Amino acid sequence: MPKRKQLLNKPLVEAILELQWLVSPEQGDPHYALFLGRLSDRIKTLYPFHEPLPTAMIPQPVIKNIVQHRFRTRGNGWPLIQVGPGVVTLNDTDGYIWEDFGRRAKELIKNIYRTYPKPYELKITSLLLRYIDAIEFDSATNDTFDFLKDKLKTQIMLPPELFKKASVSKMPTGFNFQTIFSISVPKGSIAVKFATGTHHDKPALIWEIAVRSQENDLPIMPGGFGKWIESAHRFTDDWFFNLIEGELERRFAGEQ
């Protein structure tokens, strides 16, 4: 992988690793309570701040694959780990550095298998590495299609005949676009999404790049996770820098 520029003004909103496993719709996860306690005890040195979420009041088997507890490195700080029946996530934000995130992700997976009461019963259903980025952008005064083409090298077009009537503006006031492609290393899919929204209470263009493996595309766990996340990161990193190459990369690097 080519050496990347350090982005002093990186647009990252959040980096997320998510692991999901099968939970019985009738019984829930019978090992969840014990697993939660064991995992909490094992990670408390690095993630000592426990924060029950409102969803923690919802009992099993009503809830599954929804986080209920959060474990932070410091009060209101990041990175953090989230846990719920059938789901664990690792989340980081603007302090994200891949080397640290990747190390924490690998250690988290090891700890899941070390603390789950019957790890051989864990039937993983999904692995997801997802990056959310945002840049200030007001779609009320700027053309979203032009911005995507000029700044992110992404051209999306609608037939010009649609806008022949004077009552239809060519500038979208809202935008939401997603496309998904199959990939072979790691086996699974990569999704790219662009949408208008808000970030830090300001209008923004938000884009996501996510690699997901499910069912037969999953690596053998836990041993295959290290190669999986390294490959998934190489994909997302390459796509991100290809999209921002040029003006945006210079801006995020603090060169202009």
C-alpha positions as CSV (number, residue, x, y, z in Angstrom):
1,M,0.0,0.0,0.0
2,P,1.4,3.4,-0.9
3,K,2.3,5.8,1.9
4,R,-0.7,8.0,2.6
5,K,-0.7,11.7,3.5
6,Q,-1.4,12.5,7.1
7,L,-4.8,14.2,7.2
8,L,-4.6,17.0,9.8
9,N,-8.2,18.0,9.1
10,K,-9.6,14.5,8.4
11,P,-13.3,14.4,7.6
12,L,-13.9,11.3,9.7
13,V,-17.2,11.3,11.6
14,E,-16.9,7.7,12.9
15,A,-15.0,4.4,12.3
16,I,-17.0,1.3,13.2
17,L,-16.2,-2.4,13.5
18,E,-19.3,-4.5,14.1
19,L,-19.6,-8.2,14.8
20,Q,-23.0,-9.9,14.9
21,W,-23.9,-13.5,15.8
22,L,-27.1,-15.6,15.7
23,V,-29.6,-15.1,18.5
24,S,-32.7,-17.2,19.0
25,P,-35.8,-15.2,18.4
26,E,-37.6,-17.3,21.0
27,Q,-35.0,-17.6,23.8
28,G,-32.6,-14.8,23.1
29,D,-28.9,-15.4,23.9
30,P,-28.8,-17.6,27.0
31,H,-25.1,-16.7,27.6
32,Y,-25.5,-13.0,27.2
33,A,-25.7,-11.9,30.8
34,L,-22.6,-14.0,31.8
35,F,-20.8,-12.9,28.7
36,L,-21.5,-9.2,29.4
37,G,-20.1,-9.5,32.9
38,R,-17.0,-11.4,31.8
39,L,-16.2,-9.1,28.9
40,S,-16.7,-6.0,31.1
41,D,-14.3,-7.4,33.6
42,R,-11.7,-8.3,31.0
43,I,-11.7,-4.9,29.2
44,K,-12.1,-2.6,32.3
45,T,-8.4,-1.6,32.3
46,L,-8.6,-0.1,28.9
47,Y,-12.4,0.8,28.9
48,P,-13.2,1.6,32.5
49,F,-16.2,3.9,32.0
50,H,-19.4,1.8,31.8
51,E,-22.5,3.5,30.4
52,P,-25.8,1.6,30.3
53,L,-27.9,2.7,27.4
54,P,-31.7,3.2,27.4
55,T,-32.0,0.0,25.5
56,A,-30.5,-1.9,28.5
57,M,-34.0,-1.8,30.0
58,I,-35.4,-3.9,27.1
59,P,-35.3,-7.6,28.1
60,Q,-34.4,-10.6,25.9
61,P,-35.7,-12.1,23.6
62,V,-37.4,-8.8,22.6
63,I,-34.1,-7.2,21.6
64,K,-31.3,-8.7,19.6
65,N,-28.4,-7.2,17.6
66,I,-29.0,-3.9,19.3
67,V,-26.3,-2.4,21.7
68,Q,-27.3,-2.0,25.3
69,H,-24.0,-1.1,27.1
70,R,-21.1,1.2,26.3
71,F,-17.6,1.0,27.6
72,R,-15.4,4.1,27.1
73,T,-11.7,4.7,27.5
74,R,-12.6,7.9,29.4
75,G,-15.7,9.8,30.4
76,N,-17.5,10.8,27.2
77,G,-14.4,9.8,25.3
78,W,-13.5,7.6,22.4
79,P,-12.6,4.9,21.3
80,L,-15.4,2.9,22.9
81,I,-16.9,-0.6,22.8
82,Q,-20.6,-1.3,22.7
83,V,-22.3,-4.6,23.6
84,G,-25.8,-6.1,23.2
85,P,-27.4,-9.5,22.6
86,G,-25.7,-10.8,19.4
87,V,-23.6,-7.7,18.7
88,V,-20.4,-6.0,19.7
89,T,-18.9,-2.9,18.1
90,L,-15.7,-0.9,18.3
91,N,-16.2,2.8,17.6
92,D,-13.8,5.7,17.2
93,T,-14.1,9.3,15.9
94,D,-11.7,12.2,15.0
95,G,-8.9,10.8,17.2
96,Y,-8.8,7.7,15.0
97,I,-5.5,6.2,13.9
98,W,-5.7,2.9,11.9
99,E,-2.8,1.3,13.8
100,D,-4.5,1.8,17.1
101,F,-8.0,0.9,15.8
102,G,-6.8,-2.2,14.1
103,R,-4.9,-3.4,17.3
104,R,-8.0,-2.7,19.4
105,A,-10.2,-4.6,17.0
106,K,-8.1,-7.7,17.0
107,E,-7.8,-7.7,20.8
108,L,-11.6,-7.2,21.1
109,I,-12.3,-10.3,19.0
110,K,-9.9,-12.3,21.0
111,N,-11.6,-11.1,24.2
112,I,-15.0,-12.0,22.9
113,Y,-14.0,-15.6,22.3
114,R,-12.1,-15.7,25.6
115,T,-15.1,-14.6,27.6
116,Y,-18.1,-16.0,25.8
117,P,-19.2,-19.0,28.0
118,K,-19.5,-21.4,25.0
119,P,-17.5,-19.9,22.2
120,Y,-18.1,-22.9,20.0
121,E,-21.8,-22.0,20.0
122,L,-21.1,-18.5,18.5
123,K,-22.5,-18.5,15.0
124,I,-21.2,-15.3,13.5
125,T,-23.6,-13.8,10.9
126,S,-21.8,-10.6,9.9
127,L,-18.5,-8.7,10.0
128,L,-18.6,-5.0,9.1
129,L,-15.9,-2.3,8.8
130,R,-17.6,1.0,8.2
131,Y,-16.3,4.6,7.8
132,I,-18.5,7.7,7.8
133,D,-17.0,11.0,6.6
134,A,-18.5,14.4,6.2
135,I,-17.7,17.8,4.7
136,E,-19.5,21.1,5.1
137,F,-21.8,21.5,2.1
138,D,-25.0,23.4,1.6
139,S,-27.3,21.8,-1.0
140,A,-29.6,24.8,-1.0
141,T,-26.9,27.0,-2.7
142,N,-24.7,24.4,-4.3
143,D,-25.3,21.7,-6.9
144,T,-24.8,18.3,-5.3
145,F,-24.2,16.5,-8.6
146,D,-21.5,19.1,-9.5
147,F,-19.8,18.7,-6.1
148,L,-19.7,15.0,-6.4
149,K,-18.3,15.1,-9.9
150,D,-15.7,17.9,-9.3
151,K,-14.6,17.0,-5.7
152,L,-15.2,13.2,-5.3
153,K,-14.9,12.1,-8.9
154,T,-18.4,10.5,-8.8
155,Q,-20.7,11.3,-11.7
156,I,-24.4,10.7,-11.3
157,M,-26.8,11.9,-14.0
158,L,-30.5,12.1,-14.6
159,P,-32.0,12.6,-18.1
160,P,-32.0,16.3,-18.9
161,E,-35.5,15.9,-20.3
162,L,-36.8,15.6,-16.7
163,F,-35.9,19.3,-16.1
164,K,-37.3,20.9,-19.2
165,K,-40.3,22.2,-17.3
166,A,-39.5,25.5,-15.7
167,S,-41.1,24.3,-12.4
168,V,-38.4,21.7,-11.8
169,S,-35.0,22.8,-10.4
170,K,-31.9,20.9,-11.5
171,M,-30.4,21.2,-8.0
172,P,-31.6,18.5,-5.6
173,T,-32.7,19.8,-2.2
174,G,-32.0,16.3,-0.7
175,F,-29.8,13.5,-1.9
176,N,-29.3,9.8,-0.9
177,F,-27.4,7.4,-3.1
178,Q,-25.9,4.0,-2.4
179,T,-24.3,1.3,-4.5
180,I,-22.9,-2.1,-3.5
181,F,-20.3,-4.3,-5.2
182,S,-19.0,-7.8,-4.7
183,I,-15.4,-8.2,-3.7
184,S,-13.1,-11.3,-3.4
185,V,-10.5,-10.2,-0.8
186,P,-12.0,-10.2,1.7
187,K,-15.0,-12.2,0.4
188,G,-18.1,-10.1,0.7
189,S,-19.2,-6.7,-0.5
190,I,-18.2,-3.0,-0.4
191,A,-20.8,-0.3,-0.2
192,V,-20.5,3.4,-1.0
193,K,-23.2,5.8,0.1
194,F,-23.5,9.6,-0.4
195,A,-26.2,11.7,1.3
196,T,-26.9,15.3,2.3
197,G,-27.5,15.9,5.9
198,T,-26.0,17.8,8.9
199,H,-22.8,17.5,10.8
200,H,-22.0,19.6,13.9
201,D,-25.3,21.4,13.2
202,K,-24.2,22.5,9.7
203,P,-25.3,21.3,6.3
204,A,-23.0,18.6,5.1
205,L,-22.4,16.0,2.4
206,I,-21.9,12.7,4.2
207,W,-20.3,9.6,2.6
208,E,-19.8,6.1,3.8
209,I,-17.5,3.3,2.7
210,A,-18.2,-0.1,4.3
211,V,-17.0,-3.7,3.8
212,R,-19.2,-6.5,5.0
213,S,-18.9,-10.3,5.0
214,Q,-21.8,-12.5,5.8
215,E,-22.7,-16.2,5.8
216,N,-20.4,-18.2,3.5
217,D,-18.1,-15.2,2.9
218,L,-17.1,-15.1,6.6
219,P,-13.6,-16.1,7.6
220,I,-13.0,-18.9,10.1
221,M,-13.3,-17.2,13.5
222,P,-11.5,-16.1,15.5
223,G,-8.3,-17.1,13.7
224,G,-9.2,-15.5,10.3
225,F,-10.2,-12.2,11.7
226,G,-6.8,-10.5,11.6
227,K,-6.5,-11.1,7.8
228,W,-10.1,-10.1,7.3
229,I,-9.8,-6.7,8.9
230,E,-6.4,-5.9,7.3
231,S,-7.9,-6.7,3.9
232,A,-11.1,-4.7,4.6
233,H,-9.1,-1.7,5.8
234,R,-6.9,-1.8,2.6
235,F,-10.1,-1.7,0.5
236,T,-11.8,1.1,2.4
237,D,-8.6,3.1,2.6
238,D,-7.9,2.8,-1.1
239,W,-11.4,3.8,-2.1
240,F,-11.4,6.8,0.3
241,F,-8.1,8.2,-1.0
242,N,-9.1,7.6,-4.6
243,L,-12.3,9.5,-4.0
244,I,-10.7,12.5,-2.4
245,E,-7.6,12.7,-4.6
246,G,-6.8,16.2,-5.6
247,E,-8.3,19.3,-4.0
248,L,-10.0,17.5,-1.1
249,E,-7.0,15.5,-0.1
250,R,-4.9,18.7,-0.1
251,R,-7.6,20.4,2.0
252,F,-7.8,17.6,4.5
253,A,-4.0,17.4,4.7
254,G,-3.9,21.1,5.7
255,E,-2.1,22.2,2.5
256,Q,-4.7,24.7,1.5
